[in-house]
């Protein structure tokens, strides 16, 4: 039995960037998926020099995510791809680590963060709620997740990154021919990749270092979800106005929430 003491508070906690190998030592043991995903950067939580948690960040999949605050801010978006704390970590370690890691990245110009909570793991995003992030509803269930032979899962929307067709087009400039999605899928199946249905996930957005970006958010913001058996909060009046206006004015589907609400008010939409 492990009798490692639990820190009494976070006064001695430190957060800093860590190597992929250091993060892997925590993620593979404590994270539900048990893989590193598409990790590009990782930050660790330490108590007296001992690693107690890891938060991993990567790039987004699909233009819909990277453009959630407009294409002009696409290079400021990162996704939390994995995160976990050890069994003896302080109960508030996760929110502490996430907030400070995001602040480190915000100092580098990465101000918009996206995270998902997996309903298959009975998650509703409690840690992101504790961090004060915006809840932006559930993802869709269309498409598939590609799982490599080593267990790494990737969104099917990034399928073109898996293979490159090296057959040159001899009738013109020496460009590589772009393979079709069907060809890529067939090659992946031949190399022991598997496809599994995508399940909806809770979606959260955190803004750090530049709160003006909140007004540019193109996803609707909803009340936080609750555990089953607890009465769910109703959608805010402002969000109801935006939804009603967007249903009648499709040109505002990709406009920011603030711009849409102002236009709805000007048009006399109220609830």
C-alpha positions as CSV (number, residue, x, y, z in Angstrom):
1,X,0.0,0.0,0.0
2,X,1.3,3.4,-1.0
3,X,1.4,5.7,2.0
4,X,2.8,8.8,0.2
5,X,1.6,11.9,2.1
6,X,-0.9,14.2,0.4
7,X,0.3,17.9,0.4
8,X,-1.7,20.0,2.9
9,X,-2.0,22.9,0.5
10,X,-0.5,24.3,-2.7
11,X,1.9,26.8,-1.0
12,X,4.9,24.6,-2.0
13,X,3.6,23.7,-5.5
14,X,5.6,24.7,-8.6
15,X,4.7,24.6,-12.3
16,X,7.2,24.5,-15.1
17,X,7.6,23.1,-18.6
18,X,8.7,19.4,-18.7
19,X,9.9,17.0,-21.3
20,X,7.8,14.6,-23.2
21,X,9.3,11.7,-21.3
22,X,8.5,13.3,-17.9
23,X,4.9,13.9,-18.9
24,X,4.6,10.4,-20.3
25,X,5.6,8.9,-17.0
26,X,2.4,10.4,-15.5
27,X,0.0,10.3,-18.4
28,X,0.4,6.6,-19.3
29,X,-0.2,5.6,-15.7
30,X,-2.9,8.0,-14.6
31,X,-4.7,9.3,-17.7
32,X,-7.9,7.5,-18.8
33,X,-6.9,7.1,-22.4
34,X,-3.4,5.9,-21.5
35,X,-1.7,7.6,-24.5
36,X,0.1,10.8,-25.1
37,X,-2.1,11.9,-28.1
38,X,-0.7,14.7,-30.2
39,X,1.3,16.3,-27.4
40,X,3.6,19.2,-28.4
41,X,4.2,21.0,-25.1
42,X,3.9,19.7,-21.6
43,X,3.9,21.3,-18.1
44,X,4.4,19.6,-14.8
45,X,3.3,20.2,-11.2
46,X,5.9,19.6,-8.6
47,X,5.8,19.4,-4.8
48,X,9.3,19.7,-3.3
49,X,10.8,18.6,-6.6
50,X,8.6,15.5,-7.1
51,X,6.4,15.4,-10.2
52,X,2.7,15.2,-9.2
53,X,0.9,16.1,-12.4
54,X,1.3,16.7,-16.1
55,X,-0.7,18.8,-18.6
56,X,-0.2,18.3,-22.3
57,X,-1.0,20.7,-25.1
58,X,-1.2,20.3,-28.9
59,X,-2.6,21.9,-31.9
60,X,-6.3,21.8,-32.9
61,X,-7.9,19.6,-35.5
62,X,-10.0,21.3,-38.1
63,X,-10.5,24.9,-39.1
64,X,-13.7,25.1,-37.0
65,X,-11.7,24.8,-33.8
66,X,-8.7,26.9,-34.8
67,X,-11.1,29.7,-36.0
68,X,-13.3,29.7,-32.9
69,X,-12.4,33.3,-32.3
70,X,-11.9,34.2,-36.0
71,X,-9.2,33.2,-38.5
72,X,-7.2,36.2,-37.5
73,X,-6.6,34.5,-34.1
74,X,-6.1,31.0,-35.3
75,X,-2.4,30.9,-34.4
76,X,-3.3,31.7,-30.8
77,X,-5.3,28.5,-30.2
78,X,-4.0,25.4,-28.4
79,X,-5.8,22.3,-27.2
80,X,-5.3,20.4,-24.0
81,X,-4.8,16.9,-25.3
82,X,-4.0,15.0,-22.1
83,X,-3.8,15.7,-18.4
84,X,-3.5,13.8,-15.1
85,X,-2.3,14.0,-11.6
86,X,-0.8,11.3,-9.4
87,X,-2.9,9.6,-6.7
88,X,-1.2,11.6,-3.8
89,X,-1.6,15.0,-5.4
90,X,-3.5,17.8,-3.6
91,X,-7.3,17.7,-4.5
92,X,-7.0,21.1,-6.3
93,X,-3.8,20.2,-8.2
94,X,-5.5,19.8,-11.6
95,X,-7.0,23.3,-11.7
96,X,-3.9,24.8,-10.3
97,X,-1.7,23.2,-12.9
98,X,-4.0,24.0,-15.8
99,X,-4.3,27.7,-14.9
100,X,-0.6,28.2,-14.5
101,X,0.4,26.3,-17.6
102,X,-2.1,28.3,-19.7
103,X,-0.6,31.5,-18.3
104,X,2.9,30.4,-19.3
105,X,1.7,29.8,-22.8
106,X,-0.3,33.1,-22.9
107,X,3.0,34.9,-22.3
108,X,4.1,33.4,-25.6
109,X,1.0,34.6,-27.5
110,X,-1.1,31.5,-27.1
111,X,-4.3,32.9,-25.4
112,X,-7.1,30.6,-26.4
113,X,-7.4,27.1,-25.1
114,X,-9.8,24.3,-25.9
115,X,-10.4,21.2,-23.8
116,X,-12.8,18.3,-24.0
117,X,-14.4,16.1,-21.3
118,X,-15.1,12.6,-22.3
119,X,-18.6,11.3,-21.3
120,X,-17.3,7.7,-21.8
121,X,-15.1,8.4,-18.8
122,X,-18.0,9.9,-16.9
123,X,-16.5,13.4,-17.2
124,X,-18.4,16.7,-17.2
125,X,-15.5,19.1,-17.1
126,X,-15.5,19.9,-13.4
127,X,-11.9,21.0,-13.4
128,X,-12.5,23.4,-16.3
129,X,-15.5,24.8,-14.4
130,X,-13.2,25.3,-11.4
131,X,-10.9,27.3,-13.7
132,X,-13.7,29.5,-14.9
133,X,-13.7,28.4,-18.5
134,X,-16.6,28.9,-20.9
135,X,-18.8,25.9,-21.6
136,X,-19.6,25.6,-25.3
137,X,-21.8,22.6,-25.4
138,X,-21.2,19.1,-26.9
139,X,-19.2,18.2,-29.9
140,X,-20.9,16.3,-32.8
141,X,-20.8,12.6,-33.2
142,X,-20.1,12.5,-36.9
143,X,-16.9,10.9,-38.2
144,X,-14.5,8.5,-36.6
145,X,-11.4,8.4,-34.4
146,X,-8.3,6.7,-35.9
147,X,-6.4,4.5,-33.5
148,X,-2.8,3.5,-34.4
149,X,-1.4,0.1,-33.5
150,X,0.4,1.7,-30.6
151,X,-2.9,3.1,-29.2
152,X,-2.6,6.7,-30.2
153,X,-6.0,8.2,-31.1
154,X,-6.4,11.0,-33.7
155,X,-9.4,12.7,-35.2
156,X,-10.3,11.5,-38.7
157,X,-10.4,15.1,-39.8
158,X,-6.5,15.1,-39.7
159,X,-6.4,11.9,-41.8
160,X,-4.2,13.6,-44.5
161,X,-1.3,13.8,-42.0
162,X,-1.0,10.1,-41.8
163,X,0.4,9.3,-45.2
164,X,1.9,11.0,-48.2
165,X,1.6,9.7,-51.7
166,X,5.0,10.0,-53.4
167,X,3.7,9.4,-57.0
168,X,4.6,12.4,-59.0
169,X,2.4,14.1,-61.6
170,X,4.5,13.7,-64.7
171,X,2.2,15.8,-66.9
172,X,3.0,19.1,-65.2
173,X,5.2,20.5,-62.4
174,X,6.7,18.0,-60.0
175,X,4.0,18.0,-57.4
176,X,3.1,15.0,-55.3
177,X,-0.4,13.7,-56.1
178,X,-2.8,14.2,-53.2
179,X,-4.4,10.8,-52.3
180,X,-8.1,10.6,-51.8
181,X,-9.5,10.0,-48.3
182,X,-10.6,6.6,-49.4
183,X,-7.0,5.7,-50.4
184,X,-5.7,7.0,-47.1
185,X,-8.3,5.0,-45.2
186,X,-7.5,1.8,-47.1
187,X,-3.7,2.3,-46.4
188,X,-4.3,2.9,-42.7
189,X,-6.4,-0.3,-42.4
190,X,-3.6,-2.2,-44.1
191,X,-1.2,-1.0,-41.5
192,X,-3.4,-2.2,-38.6
193,X,-5.0,1.1,-37.8
194,X,-8.6,0.9,-36.6
195,X,-11.5,3.3,-36.8
196,X,-14.0,3.7,-34.0
197,X,-17.1,6.0,-33.9
198,X,-16.6,9.4,-32.4
199,X,-18.7,10.0,-29.3
200,X,-19.9,13.5,-28.3
201,X,-17.7,15.3,-25.7
202,X,-18.2,18.3,-23.5
203,X,-16.4,21.3,-24.9
204,X,-14.7,24.1,-22.9
205,X,-12.8,27.3,-23.9
206,X,-10.4,29.2,-21.6
207,X,-9.1,32.7,-22.4
208,X,-5.9,33.9,-20.8
209,X,-3.9,37.1,-21.1
210,X,-6.4,38.9,-23.4
211,X,-10.0,38.9,-22.2
212,X,-11.1,40.9,-25.3
213,X,-11.0,37.6,-27.2
214,X,-14.1,36.5,-25.3
215,X,-16.1,38.9,-27.4
216,X,-14.8,37.2,-30.5
217,X,-15.8,33.7,-29.4
218,X,-18.0,32.2,-32.2
219,X,-19.2,29.3,-30.2
220,X,-22.3,29.7,-28.0
221,X,-21.6,29.8,-24.3
222,X,-24.0,27.7,-22.1
223,X,-24.4,27.1,-18.4
224,X,-22.2,24.4,-16.9
225,X,-23.5,20.8,-17.2
226,X,-24.3,19.0,-13.9
227,X,-24.1,15.4,-12.9
228,X,-27.1,13.2,-13.8
229,X,-29.7,13.5,-11.1
230,X,-29.1,17.1,-10.6
231,X,-31.4,19.6,-12.3
232,X,-29.6,21.2,-15.2
233,X,-29.3,25.0,-15.5
234,X,-31.3,26.7,-18.2
235,X,-29.7,28.6,-21.1
236,X,-29.2,32.2,-20.4
237,X,-31.5,34.8,-21.9
238,X,-28.6,36.3,-23.9
239,X,-27.8,33.0,-25.4
240,X,-31.5,32.3,-26.3
241,X,-31.6,35.7,-28.1
242,X,-28.5,34.8,-30.0
243,X,-29.8,31.4,-31.0
244,X,-33.1,32.8,-32.1
245,X,-31.4,35.5,-34.2
246,X,-29.0,33.1,-35.8
247,X,-31.8,30.8,-36.8
248,X,-33.4,33.7,-38.7
249,X,-30.1,35.2,-39.9
250,X,-27.7,32.5,-41.1
251,X,-25.1,35.2,-42.0
252,X,-24.5,35.5,-38.2
253,X,-23.8,31.8,-37.7
254,X,-20.0,32.5,-37.6
255,X,-20.1,36.0,-36.1
256,X,-18.9,36.5,-32.5
257,X,-21.4,36.2,-29.7
258,X,-21.2,39.9,-28.8
259,X,-21.7,41.1,-32.4
260,X,-24.6,38.8,-32.8
261,X,-26.3,39.9,-29.6
262,X,-25.9,43.6,-30.5
263,X,-27.5,42.9,-33.9
264,X,-30.3,40.9,-32.3
265,X,-31.1,43.8,-29.9
266,X,-31.1,46.3,-32.7
267,X,-33.5,44.1,-34.6
268,X,-35.8,43.9,-31.6
269,X,-35.1,40.4,-30.4
270,X,-35.8,40.0,-26.7
271,X,-36.8,37.3,-24.2
